[in-house]
């Protein structure tokens, strides 16, 4: 009698492999055809992308126009400010030019005062002259230097020449009327006498 323990207890298990359609010769299925809803969604995405590009281009054009308008506005403001300053300076120059003869009158009064005039009167005239000159200087007026200077046609007006061996050629020897500048711009030229060298 055979011993049942000597017989194998496990039976062979046979594995069955499933064949794929490609392995068994069947053709692979392609992508599923798009449904009407998917086609509409794709068209909407394409339209949105086109609209986005259009808006980006329009934004760039508007930004460029904005920069140009800002530059034009800045230039306009600067031009208006410059014209305003020129107008004020021109009006100020006209007013100061009208006051210069008054200052000349004070200078002549002090230069040719009568010896019999009281000293207090002369001091009063000098005080008024100094106050007027200080007011003009605060407005930007400055006298043109002539003493010991060489003749400069931009600031001096020569009305007479004198032959002098004691001065250089074209040196100012006398100031007949004081000249003034307004903020480095000529307001009135100084009227002077100029030395010329003697002919050999």
C-alpha positions as a Python dict, from the first residue, in 0.01 Angstrom:
ca = {
    (1, 'X'): (0, 0, 0),
    (2, 'X'): (137, 340, -107),
    (3, 'X'): (204, 610, 147),
    (4, 'X'): (-1, 913, 57),
    (5, 'X'): (266, 1144, 204),
    (6, 'X'): (502, 1040, -76),
    (7, 'X'): (274, 1184, -353),
    (8, 'X'): (304, 1556, -430),
    (9, 'X'): (18, 1749, -278),
    (10, 'X'): (19, 2052, -512),
    (11, 'X'): (-105, 2035, -865),
    (12, 'X'): (58, 2226, -1147),
    (13, 'X'): (-107, 2561, -1207),
    (14, 'X'): (-131, 2665, -1566),
    (15, 'X'): (-115, 3038, -1632),
    (16, 'X'): (-310, 3170, -1924),
    (17, 'X'): (-183, 3491, -2085),
    (18, 'X'): (-441, 3718, -2232),
    (19, 'X'): (-357, 3842, -2577),
    (20, 'X'): (-381, 4211, -2656),
    (21, 'X'): (-543, 4321, -2979),
    (22, 'X'): (-203, 4415, -3123),
    (23, 'X'): (-60, 4073, -3042),
    (24, 'X'): (-344, 3879, -3188),
    (25, 'X'): (-336, 4077, -3507),
    (26, 'X'): (-636, 4302, -3439),
    (27, 'X'): (-589, 4673, -3538),
    (28, 'X'): (-551, 4934, -3258),
    (29, 'X'): (-842, 5165, -3199),
    (30, 'X'): (-764, 5538, -3295),
    (31, 'X'): (-861, 5844, -3090),
    (32, 'X'): (-1222, 5882, -3036),
    (33, 'X'): (-1384, 6137, -3266),
    (34, 'X'): (-1444, 6476, -3104),
    (35, 'X'): (-1789, 6537, -2986),
    (36, 'X'): (-1971, 6862, -3081),
    (37, 'X'): (-1912, 6994, -2729),
    (38, 'X'): (-1535, 6938, -2749),
    (39, 'X'): (-1515, 7105, -3091),
    (40, 'X'): (-1701, 7408, -2958),
    (41, 'X'): (-1468, 7428, -2657),
    (42, 'X'): (-1159, 7419, -2882),
    (43, 'X'): (-1300, 7694, -3102),
    (44, 'X'): (-1371, 7902, -2791),
    (45, 'X'): (-1012, 7857, -2666),
    (46, 'X'): (-873, 7959, -3005),
    (47, 'X'): (-1098, 8266, -3015),
    (48, 'X'): (-995, 8360, -2660),
    (49, 'X'): (-623, 8334, -2750),
    (50, 'X'): (-678, 8551, -3057),
    (51, 'X'): (-869, 8807, -2849),
    (52, 'X'): (-590, 8807, -2588),
    (53, 'X'): (-327, 8884, -2851),
    (54, 'X'): (-546, 9159, -2990),
    (55, 'X'): (-590, 9312, -2644),
    (56, 'X'): (-215, 9293, -2573),
    (57, 'X'): (-140, 9475, -2896),
    (58, 'X'): (-405, 9738, -2822),
    (59, 'X'): (-265, 9782, -2470),
    (60, 'X'): (88, 9839, -2607),
    (61, 'X'): (-43, 10097, -2854),
    (62, 'X'): (-240, 10280, -2583),
    (63, 'X'): (62, 10279, -2349),
    (64, 'X'): (280, 10425, -2623),
    (65, 'X'): (19, 10695, -2690),
    (66, 'X'): (5, 10768, -2315),
    (67, 'X'): (383, 10815, -2298),
    (68, 'X'): (371, 11048, -2598),
    (69, 'X'): (91, 11255, -2447),
    (70, 'X'): (276, 11280, -2116),
    (71, 'X'): (589, 11399, -2296),
    (72, 'X'): (385, 11656, -2490),
    (73, 'X'): (224, 11776, -2166),
    (74, 'X'): (563, 11812, -1995),
    (75, 'X'): (699, 12008, -2292),
    (76, 'X'): (389, 12229, -2288),
    (77, 'X'): (429, 12300, -1916),
    (78, 'X'): (797, 12385, -1961),
    (79, 'X'): (720, 12614, -2255),
    (80, 'X'): (446, 12794, -2060),
    (81, 'X'): (676, 12834, -1758),
    (82, 'X'): (956, 12967, -1979),
    (83, 'X'): (722, 13212, -2153),
    (84, 'X'): (589, 13325, -1815),
    (85, 'X'): (940, 13386, -1683),
    (86, 'X'): (1035, 13572, -2001),
    (87, 'X'): (725, 13789, -1974),
    (88, 'X'): (789, 13870, -1609),
    (89, 'X'): (1153, 13944, -1675),
    (90, 'X'): (1062, 14166, -1971),
    (91, 'X'): (806, 14354, -1760),
    (92, 'X'): (1055, 14386, -1476),
    (93, 'X'): (1324, 14510, -1716),
    (94, 'X'): (1092, 14780, -1850),
    (95, 'X'): (1008, 14898, -1499),
    (96, 'X'): (1371, 14901, -1384),
    (97, 'X'): (1481, 15075, -1704),
    (98, 'X'): (1230, 15349, -1625),
    (99, 'X'): (1376, 15387, -1272),
    (100, 'X'): (1738, 15415, -1383),
    (101, 'X'): (1714, 15788, -1471),
    (102, 'X'): (1598, 15851, -1114),
    (103, 'X'): (1910, 15675, -988),
    (104, 'X'): (2119, 15879, -1234),
    (105, 'X'): (1963, 16195, -1091),
    (106, 'X'): (2070, 16101, -741),
    (107, 'X'): (2424, 16028, -865),
    (108, 'X'): (2448, 16368, -1036),
    (109, 'X'): (2305, 16548, -734),
    (110, 'X'): (2566, 16394, -507),
    (111, 'X'): (2850, 16448, -753),
    (112, 'X'): (2770, 16818, -810),
    (113, 'X'): (2623, 16921, -479),
    (114, 'X'): (2664, 17278, -372),
    (115, 'X'): (2914, 17337, -95),
    (116, 'X'): (2660, 17562, 73),
    (117, 'X'): (2408, 17277, 102),
    (118, 'X'): (2364, 17140, 452),
    (119, 'X'): (2548, 16817, 526),
    (120, 'X'): (2230, 16657, 655),
    (121, 'X'): (2060, 16720, 320),
    (122, 'X'): (2343, 16545, 135),
    (123, 'X'): (2327, 16252, 376),
    (124, 'X'): (1951, 16226, 321),
    (125, 'X'): (1995, 16218, -58),
    (126, 'X'): (2266, 15955, -24),
    (127, 'X'): (2040, 15748, 201),
    (128, 'X'): (1754, 15757, -51),
    (129, 'X'): (1992, 15669, -334),
    (130, 'X'): (2132, 15376, -136),
    (131, 'X'): (1784, 15247, -54),
    (132, 'X'): (1679, 15262, -419),
    (133, 'X'): (1997, 15088, -531),
    (134, 'X'): (1954, 14813, -269),
    (135, 'X'): (1597, 14755, -387),
    (136, 'X'): (1714, 14721, -748),
    (137, 'X'): (1994, 14487, -648),
    (138, 'X'): (1747, 14259, -468),
    (139, 'X'): (1554, 14246, -796),
    (140, 'X'): (1869, 14122, -973),
    (141, 'X'): (2018, 14449, -1096),
    (142, 'X'): (2396, 14492, -1085),
    (143, 'X'): (2612, 14782, -1209),
    (144, 'X'): (2859, 14726, -1491),
    (145, 'X'): (3222, 14773, -1388),
    (146, 'X'): (3416, 15024, -1596),
    (147, 'X'): (3707, 15153, -1389),
    (148, 'X'): (4032, 15008, -1519),
    (149, 'X'): (3843, 14774, -1757),
    (150, 'X'): (3902, 14723, -2125),
    (151, 'X'): (3631, 14836, -2364),
    (152, 'X'): (3374, 14562, -2434),
    (153, 'X'): (3113, 14647, -2700),
    (154, 'X'): (2872, 14400, -2537),
    (155, 'X'): (2854, 14611, -2219),
    (156, 'X'): (3004, 14951, -2302),
    (157, 'X'): (2913, 15227, -2541),
    (158, 'X'): (3201, 15456, -2637),
    (159, 'X'): (3104, 15813, -2721),
    (160, 'X'): (3453, 15960, -2717),
    (161, 'X'): (3812, 15849, -2759),
    (162, 'X'): (4114, 16021, -2611),
    (163, 'X'): (4479, 15976, -2696),
    (164, 'X'): (4660, 15881, -2377),
    (165, 'X'): (5007, 15753, -2305),
    (166, 'X'): (4909, 15665, -1947),
    (167, 'X'): (4648, 15405, -2047),
    (168, 'X'): (4644, 15095, -2259),
    (169, 'X'): (4480, 15100, -2598),
    (170, 'X'): (4099, 15050, -2566),
    (171, 'X'): (4109, 15101, -2189),
    (172, 'X'): (3817, 15290, -2034),
    (173, 'X'): (3935, 15620, -1889),
    (174, 'X'): (3606, 15772, -1776),
    (175, 'X'): (3248, 15665, -1714),
    (176, 'X'): (2988, 15918, -1832),
    (177, 'X'): (2681, 15713, -1743),
    (178, 'X'): (2666, 15394, -1542),
    (179, 'X'): (2540, 15079, -1709),
    (180, 'X'): (2340, 14799, -1549),
    (181, 'X'): (2265, 14430, -1601),
    (182, 'X'): (1957, 14237, -1495),
    (183, 'X'): (2045, 13879, -1399),
    (184, 'X'): (2352, 13877, -1626),
    (185, 'X'): (2154, 14023, -1917),
    (186, 'X'): (2234, 14372, -2041),
    (187, 'X'): (1982, 14627, -1920),
    (188, 'X'): (2163, 14943, -2024),
    (189, 'X'): (2520, 14979, -2156),
    (190, 'X'): (2768, 15201, -1977),
    (191, 'X'): (2855, 15519, -2167),
    (192, 'X'): (3232, 15571, -2150),
    (193, 'X'): (3541, 15742, -2284),
    (194, 'X'): (3805, 15511, -2426),
    (195, 'X'): (4181, 15563, -2457),
    (196, 'X'): (4356, 15500, -2787),
    (197, 'X'): (4725, 15458, -2847),
    (198, 'X'): (4910, 15753, -2999),
    (199, 'X'): (5001, 15708, -3365),
    (200, 'X'): (5373, 15665, -3423),
}
